[in-house]
Amino acid sequence: MVQFVHPARQDITLAGVLAALADPVRLQIIQGLLTEPACMSCTAASPCDIPKSTLSNHFRVLREAGLIHTTKKGVEHRNVVREADINARFPGLLKAILKHAGE
């Protein structure tokens, strides 16, 4: 059985969140997950032209930074942005980053 590492809310760090979101692909994944909440699978929320192994690494980085929560349903990994946890630790940070992401 696959066990995923998810930091506790109090263990989510500003440096970890910023480092994870500094990559444009990971930022795009977070935007996709927030825009289409029903679209929680790894492939559905991410760019199509990325190798699966690279994509898995991006999701691992996001998960270990505390940005997403991953569960396994059958053969699919389901991902949800931990928006409440991020906002509890750093109020308004995620919204501000996403607002200015395209600049």
C-alpha positions in Angstrom: 0.0 0.0 0.0 1.3 3.5 -0.9 1.8 5.8 2.0 2.1 9.5 1.3 4.0 11.9 3.5 1.9 14.9 4.4 3.4 17.4 6.9 1.2 18.5 9.8 -0.3 22.0 9.5 2.2 23.4 12.0 5.1 21.9 10.0 4.3 23.7 6.8 7.0 26.4 6.3 6.9 29.6 4.2 10.2 28.6 2.6 8.9 25.2 1.6 5.7 26.7 0.1 7.5 29.4 -1.8 10.2 27.0 -3.1 7.5 24.6 -4.3 5.5 27.3 -6.0 8.6 28.8 -7.6 8.4 26.2 -10.3 6.0 27.2 -13.1 4.7 23.7 -13.6 3.9 23.2 -9.9 2.2 26.6 -9.9 0.1 25.5 -12.9 -0.8 22.3 -11.1 -2.0 24.2 -8.1 -4.0 26.6 -10.3 -5.6 23.6 -12.1 -6.5 21.9 -8.9 -8.1 25.1 -7.5 -9.9 26.0 -10.7 -11.3 22.5 -11.3 -11.9 20.9 -7.9 -13.6 17.9 -9.5 -10.4 17.4 -11.5 -8.2 15.9 -8.8 -6.1 13.3 -10.6 -2.4 13.8 -11.3 -2.8 13.9 -15.1 -6.0 16.0 -15.3 -4.6 19.0 -13.4 -1.3 19.1 -15.0 0.4 19.9 -18.4 0.1 17.0 -20.9 3.6 17.1 -22.3 5.4 16.2 -19.1 6.8 12.6 -18.6 4.9 10.8 -15.9 8.0 10.4 -13.7 8.7 14.2 -13.8 5.0 14.8 -13.0 5.1 12.4 -10.1 8.1 14.4 -8.7 6.2 17.7 -9.0 3.3 16.2 -7.0 5.7 14.8 -4.4 7.3 18.3 -4.0 3.9 19.9 -3.6 2.8 17.2 -1.1 5.9 17.4 1.0 5.6 21.2 1.1 2.1 20.8 2.5 0.3 22.3 -0.5 -1.7 19.2 -1.5 -3.1 16.2 0.1 -2.9 13.0 -1.9 -5.0 9.9 -1.5 -5.1 6.8 -3.7 -8.4 5.6 -5.1 -8.0 2.4 -7.2 -5.0 3.1 -9.5 -5.6 6.9 -9.4 -4.0 9.4 -7.1 -6.4 12.1 -6.0 -5.0 15.5 -5.0 -6.7 18.3 -3.2 -5.1 21.7 -2.4 -4.7 22.1 1.4 -6.0 25.7 1.1 -7.4 25.8 4.7 -4.0 24.7 6.1 -2.0 27.2 4.0 -4.4 30.0 4.9 -4.2 29.1 8.6 -0.4 29.3 8.5 0.0 32.2 6.0 -3.3 34.1 5.6 -3.8 35.3 2.0 -0.4 34.0 0.7 -1.8 31.5 -1.7 -4.4 33.9 -3.1 -1.7 36.6 -3.5 0.7 34.3 -5.3 -1.9 33.0 -7.7 -3.2 36.5 -8.4 0.2 37.7 -9.5 1.4 34.5 -11.1 1.0 35.6 -14.6 2.9 38.9 -14.2 
